[in-house]
Amino acid sequence: MRSARAVEKVIGPAAQSAEAALLNARALINAERAWIMADVNWEPRCMGLMRSESSGGRTTTNARVNVSFRNKGRTPAWITEIAIKMQVTNAGPSQQPDTKGAEMLYGPIPLVPDEEHPHVRTFEISADGWPDKGWATLIYGVVKYRDVFAENRPDRETWFGYRVTSERSLERMAHPEYNKNT
């Protein structure tokens, strides 16, 4: 009968080989899979923020933005869901983006790899309040998609986040949770 230490010596290299093979397979999939990138720009006919007030005195910030999508991977992808949200805040971006109450669009929207022109969708978004001095306007969201490697997996995600500058241009946020791909 072998001792536990002898069995551990035999299983150890096998487990290490299996783990190395799994890491290699994941690296191969990541090299071949779809990678969706998203960019936000003002809709050309309606650049910037617009203010509206209701008869009850409620102030709302409105905007029309174009979200463009590109597949930078090597295999096709199908967008299943897009959520985009605008927020007027004096606290800056939260640690985790929250898409509750976001404008939604559901696919499928097919994207081929490295298409010459990006796929563009226009969204009309709004938020309570107006960005007075010291307040920020954030536009952020998530694109959920599937690719040929995601058979039994949940959708992959690409998060995007922008801040409206004082000059009313859109600037990508440096916050990692608002700029990640899974």
Secondary structure, 3 states (H helix, E strand, C coil): CCCHHHHHHHHHHHHHHHHHHHHHHHHHHHHHCCCEEEEEEECHHHCCCEEEECCCCCEEEEEEEEEEEEECCCCCEEEEEEEEEEEEECCCCCCCCCCCCCEEEEEEEEECECCCCCEEEEEEEEEECCCCCCCEEEEEEEEEEEECCCCCCCCEEEEEEEEECCCCCEEECCCHHHCCEC
